[in-house]
Amino acid sequence: MNDAAMPKGPATALEHFDVLIVGAGISGIGGAYHLKQQCPGKSFVVLETLESFGGTWLTHTYPGIRSDSDLYTFGYRFKPWVGPPIATADEILKYMGEVIEENDLSPHIRYRHRITNATWSSRDNLWTVEAERLDTGQAVAFTCNFLWMCQGYYRHSEGYTPEWPGMADFKGRIVHPQTWPDDLDLKDKKVVVIGSGATAATLVPAIADDCGHVTLLQRSPTYFIPGRNANELADILRELKIDEAWIHEIVRRKILHDQDLFTRRSFEEPEAVKQELLAGVSAFVGPEITEKHFTPSYRPWRQRIAFVPDGDIFQCVNRGKASVVTDEIERFTEQGILLKSGQELEADIVITATGFNLNVLGDISFAVDGKPLNFADTVTYRGMMFTGVPNLVWVFGYFRASWTLRADLVADFVCRLLTHMDEKGARKVTVELRPEDKDMPLSAWIDPENFNPGYLMRGMHLLPKRGDKPEWQHSQDYWREKEELPLIDLDDSAFVYAGTKARTPEPVG
């Protein structure tokens, strides 16, 4: 019986926790660790829709699924990474499983719980969270003092596929990597992968040897960084028998230093950085193919740059196992795809590595004191809190650095905020614009001139607004935030505290 067909039972008695964490992916597991370490007296639960932990690394099962940033910085700061810098989904899941086991986090995690509604009551100073148990169809409910949103930023159930004319006429199969079917047979098939980002670059070399031929079809090129899937500094330190915790910290700092320099150069001398990136690709495929198919029209870092271990996609092109076509789709045909240039690509299978749908706070229906909440009507406080929304923090990571770097920083902030509230005897905290902020110009969540991937541009109307002051923006500068976030003045007038004691529901039975 599928989940949709399961009977819906009556809600069980309310369970209460000090903190409710939404999501058992990289952010949620990290949050649970930090909460247990820094606020050991707090009760908490982690609710996860899926059958296990991992989030992205569990739902994405397409061939070759791997990180597009190094695990020394994508891994948690508190647990050394000992594998190759670019890791497979299985390696990342194993690492996360060790974090759960080593810190006894399993008793705090409830899987197969899909949250539907979250309602804040200022009378009780509590969130009420309603969910459905997907294994039984039973409705369940929780109350909590604080809601920690760690569910990520895109819809796991479906990826984004544009609607092209003629798709219904295509006699082959159309597949999105996010919902990869178990029965897909690629052997000796003509495959077209539509896309130009990290997913497409991962898929092509992973399936090239199985297919008859694979063609990467892209509307416009993306920047990549090809290189060895190894870290020379880590290898040297291991030869010297340095402790893994030291290696993790040293290598992590070196990578972050280099990334900071690279990011700043991409703004200060974009043409030089562009030529360096193109030279890295040209070393594999030569200047002609690089110019034709791997030279983006935008400056570096306006979209995410993926690391390509050992230049594997470029090696596939060199060996003739893969082709690259840069063109636009006119329409699908029975046999494949007709391009605007007039060329037709024959295909048995088309894989649409065309991105995902933005998901703002888990597609959960929120209400504050009976009023439905539209996050687009709020202003963000440093990309993690929202004006008028009490006792809630959202983890949204970095685009130009590893997601987990910000997850760790936000976790520190949450734990410090919870401790500060206890010290003040407050049970409610809301961020509000200060008098000096009232006439502040507001604009979209992020400046498209700064960063403009398709999923953000398609979903910008769903996101909170930003102001023109640093505290009312979601910064993409980890190297600044790692200094600023720990120094946030929690008694600044942007934080409005209230309440004396949360009214915890009486236990039933």
N, C-alpha and C positions, 0 to 999 in steps of 0.2 A: 504493500500500500504506500503510495507516495504521500509526502507531507501535506499537500493540498487536500487530499481525500481523508485525512485523519479526523476523527471526531473531536470537537472542541468541548472540553470539560469545564466545569466551574472553577473559578480561581481559588487557589489554596490560601491559607492564612498568610498575612504579610510577614515577610522576614525583614529584619532591620540590620543595616550595616552602617558603620561610620562613612565608608567610602565604597562606591560602586564603580568599578572599572569596566568600560565597554570595549570588548575586543581582546583576544588573546594572541595578537600578532606581535611583531617586534616591539611595538610601543607598549602594549598592555602587559606583556611579560616583564619588560623592563620596569614599568611603573609598579607592578606588584612587588618586584625585588626591592626597589627603593623605598616603597612604603613600609615594607616589613623591616628594613634595616633602619630607616630614619624615624619612623613613627610606630615603634613596635606595639604600642598600646592600642592602635586603631584596628577595629575589625573591618574586614573588606571582603568583597567577592568580585570575581571576574566573570562576566557573562559573555559567551562566545556563540555565535550562530552556527559555526561549523562543528564538525564532529571531533576536531582536535585543534591543537594550537598551530600557529604558523602564519595565518592570514594568507598573504600573497603566495608564500612559499608552499602552501598546501593546496590552494585553489588552482594555481598555474601548473599544469602537467605537460605542457607542450615540450617536444624534444629539445634538449640542450638548456633548459631553463637554468639561469645562473644570475648572479649579482652583476650589476653594471658598475659597481664601485667596490673599492677594496674592503676586505673584511676586517682590517686593522682599525678602520674608522667606522665601518658599518656594524661591526661587532660592538658589544657593550664595553664601556670603559672598565668595568669591574671584572671582566672575564677574558683572559688572554685568548687570542686566536692563534692557532698553531698550524693551520692548513695553508693552502695557496691563497694569494690575495683575492683572486676572483673565484668564488665558490659556487658549487651547484646547489640547487634547492635542497637536495638530500643532506648535503653537508651543513647547510644553514639550519635545517630542521633538527639535525643531530645536536648541533651546538645549543639551540634553544631548549631542546629536551634536557640537556645537561644542566642548564640554568635552573629549570623547573625542579629537577631531581635534587640538585645540590642544595637548593634553598627551600625545599619542602613546600613548593607552591601549589602542587596538585590539589590539596584539600580546598583551596580557595577558588578553583576554576569550575564553572558550570558550563559544559558544552551543550550544543543543540538548544540554546536559548535565544530566540529571535525577539529582540525588543521592538515593541510597536509604539508605545507611548511613554512620555516622560513629562510629569506635571509637577511644577513647583508650587508649594503653599507657603506664603509668608506668615500665615497664622501659626503653622506648625514648624516653620523653618525646615522643611523636609522636601525632598524629591520623592515622588511615587513613580516607580518604574514598572510598567506592565510588559509582560513578555509571553511568548508561547513556547512551550517545550515541544520541539519538533519530533522527539521520539515518541511522545504520547498524545500530542495535540492538546495537552492541558494548558489552561491559562494560569499563569503564576504572576505574583506581584511582590515587589520589594520596596522598602523605603530606605533612604540613605540621607546622610547629612551633606554629602559632597559627591558630585558626579564628575568622573574623569573620563573624557571621551578619547579613546585610543583605537578607534575603529578604522583608521585610514581615511582615504580621500577619494576612493572610486568604488563603483558598484561591482561587487564580486560576481553577481549573478549573470551579468551580460557585458560583453565588450561593446565598443563603438564600431559600427560598420556603416559607412555612408550608403545612401540609396542611389545606386546607379541605374540608368535605364537598361532594360533587358535582362536584369538578373534572373527573372523567372524563366527566361528562355534558355538559360545555360543548362546543358545536359549533364554537366559534371557536378561536383560537390563544392559548396562554399563553406569554409570553416573559419571561425575566429579562434586565435590561439588561447584566449581566456577560457573557452569552453571546448577544449580539445577532446574529440571523441575517441574512445578506446578502440573502436573498430576501424579506424582510418588506415587503409592500406596504401602506402606510397610507392611500393615496389614497381619500378619501371614506368612510373607515371610521369606525365608532363605536369609540372607544378609551377604555378605562379604565386609568388608571395608579394602582396601589395603592402608597401610601407617602406620606411627608411630609417626607423629608430632602432633602439637597442633590441627590441623583440625580433624584428626582421633580421638584424645582424646576427642574432643568436640562432634563429631557426635555420637560416640558409645553410651554414656549414654542418648543422646537426642532421639535416635530412638529405644533404647533397649526394651522399654515397648510396642511399636507398632509392632515390628517384631516378627515372630515366634522364631527366634534366630539370633543373630548377632555375626559374627566372625571377630576379628581384625587380619588381616594377615600382618605381618611385616617381612621385610628382616633382619632388625637389630633394637634393642631397642633404645629408646630415654630417656633422663633424664627428670623427672618431679618433681615439687614441690607441693605436696598435702597440703592443709591447709584450714582453715575456710575462707569463703568469707566475712570477716569482718576485721576491723582494730581496735584493742583494744584501742590504743591510741586515735584514733578519737572518739570512743564511750565514753571514759572517759572525753575527753574535751567537748563533747556535753552535758554530764551530768552536767558539771560545767558551762554550758551556755556560753562557749567561742564563740566569733564571728566566723562565718564560714570561713571568709577570713584568720583569724589567724590559725584556725584548718587546713585549706588547706596547708598553708605554713609550719606549724610545722610538720604535718604528712609527707608532701612531703620531707622535709629535713631529717627526721628520716629514711624514706624508702631509700632515696638516700645514706645516710650514711651506712645503712646496706647492700645495694647492692654493694657499693664500697668495703666494707670489704669482702663480699662474692666473688666478682669477683677477687680481689687480692689473696685471699686464694686459689681460683681454679687454679691459676698459681703457687703459692708458696708451697701449700700443697695439690695437686690434689687428692691424695689417701684418705686423711681425708675427704675432701669435698665429694668425691664419696661415701664413706661409710655413710656419713650423709644423702645424697640424697636417697640412697638405703634403709636406715633405715626408712625413711618417707614412702616409698612405702610398705616396708615389714610390717609396722604397719597395713596395710589394707589387704594385700593378703598373708602374711607369707613369710618366707625366701626362700622356695622352688620355688614358682612361681616367686618371685622377681629375683632369680638367673637365672631361665630358660628363662624368657620373658622380664624382665625389667632391665637388667644389660648391659649397652652399653659397647662397646669395646674401645671407645675413652675417653679422659679425659673430665671432665666437662667444658662446655662453648666453645667447638669447634663447637658446633651447639647450636641453641637457646634452652633455657630451658623454658618450659611453666608451668604456675601455674595451678593446677587442683583444682578448688574450691570444698571443702568438699570431695576430693578424689573420685568424682562421677564415673569415669570410673572404678576405682578399686572396688568400691562398686557393680557395675554391674557384675564384674567378680565373686565377692564373692557370689552374689545372683544367679548365674548360668544363668543370662540373657545374658551374653556375654562370649565368649571364646577368648583366645589369641593363635595364632599359629605363631611361629617364624621359617620361612623357606623361600625358594626361589621358584619362579614360574617356572615350566618347560614349561607349555603351558595351554591355555584355552581348555576346552572340551565343548561338547554340554550341559552338566549338571552343569559345574562349572569350577574349577581350579585344574589342576594336579600339585602337588608340586614335587620338586626334590627329596624329601625323598620317593616319591611313594604314599603319601597320596593324596586323592582327596577330595576337599571341594565342596560339593554341594551348589548351589546358584541359587536363582531366580533373584537376583539383585546383581551386583558388583559395589561398589562405589570406585572410584580411587582417594583417598586423597593423591596424589603423587606429589603435589607441583604445581609450576606455571612456566611460561616462563618469563625470564628476559626481561624487556623492557627498553631500554636506551633512555631517553629523549623523551618518548612518541611515538616512531616509526615515528617521524617527519623527513622529508627530510630537512637537514640544508645545507646552503651554506654561505660562507664568501667571499665577493667580487667576486662572480661568480664561486668560486671553491667549489665543493661538500665537505662537512665536514664529516670526519670519526673520531668519538671521540676516537677510539682506537689508533689514531696517536697522540693524545695529552697527556700531563702530567697534572695530577690534582693538583690544589692548594687547599690543605686542604679538598679535597673531595667535593668542591662546585664551583670552577672555573676551567677553562681549558686553557692551553697555546694556544694562537692564536685565541681565541674565545672572541670577545669583548662584553662587557655589558650584560653578562649572568651569572646567578648563579643558581645552581641546589641544591635542598634540597634532601639529602640522609641521613636518620637517623641512629640510632645506632642499632646494633644487640644485645648488652648485656644490653641495657637500653631502656626506652621508646622512640619511634620515635619522639614524639613531643618535647622532651627535646632539640634535635638538631634543630628541625624546629624553635623553639623560638630563639635559639642562632644564627642561620643563618639569621633569620629575623632582629635581631639587627644589624648584620654585614651589610646586604643589606641597611638598612636605614642609617647607619653610612657612608657607601660608597657613597650613593646617595648625602648625605649632603656634604661630602668631595668634591665630584666632582663639586657641585655647588659652593663651596667656592673657588675652584681652577679655576673655569670657564671652566672646561673640560667637553666634551661631549662623550668622549670615554675612556674606561679603559680596558686594556688587561693584563693578567698575562703572564710573560715571564721568562724563566730561566735566572738567573743572571750569570755574568761571572764565579763566583765561583761554579755554578751549571752545567756548560756545559759538564763536564766529569763525572757527577753523574751517577752511575749505575741505570738503570731503570728495573722495574719488574712489575708483575701483580698487579692489583688494590688492592688486599689484599693477604697476605701470607696464603696459604692453611693450614699451620701448626697452624695458629692462629684461623682461622674460615673457615669452608669448607662445608656449606650446598650445596645440589645438584644444586639448581637454580643458585648459584654463579659459581660453577664449570662449569656448562653447558654454561654459558654466559660470562665467564671471557674475552674471546677474543673480546667482544663488548665494554668493558669498557676501560677508559683511563688508562695510566700507572701511576705508583707511583715511586718516588725517594727514596733515603735513608736518607732524611732529613725530620723532622717533618712537615715543611710547604708544602712539596710535597707529602703528604700522607693523606689518609682518616682515621683519628684516630677513634678508637672505645672506647676511654677513655673520657667519659663525664666529669668525675671529674677533668681531666686536662684541657679539652677544655673550661669548663665554666669559667676558669681563663684566658686561653690564647686567646680565640677568641675576647673578648672585648678589649684586649691590642694589637691587630694586628696593626703594624705601616703601615698606608695606604700610607705613602710616602717611604716605602721600595722600593728598585729598582726592586723588583718583579712586582710591579704595574707600568705599562706604560700608562701615560695619554696623550691624544691628542684631537684635535678638539676644536673649539671655540663656535660654536652654531649649534645645530641641525637644518637642513633645513626641516621644517614642511610643508607638502604639502598644497597648497592652498585649502580651502574648495570649494566643487563643488556646483553650484546652488545658 
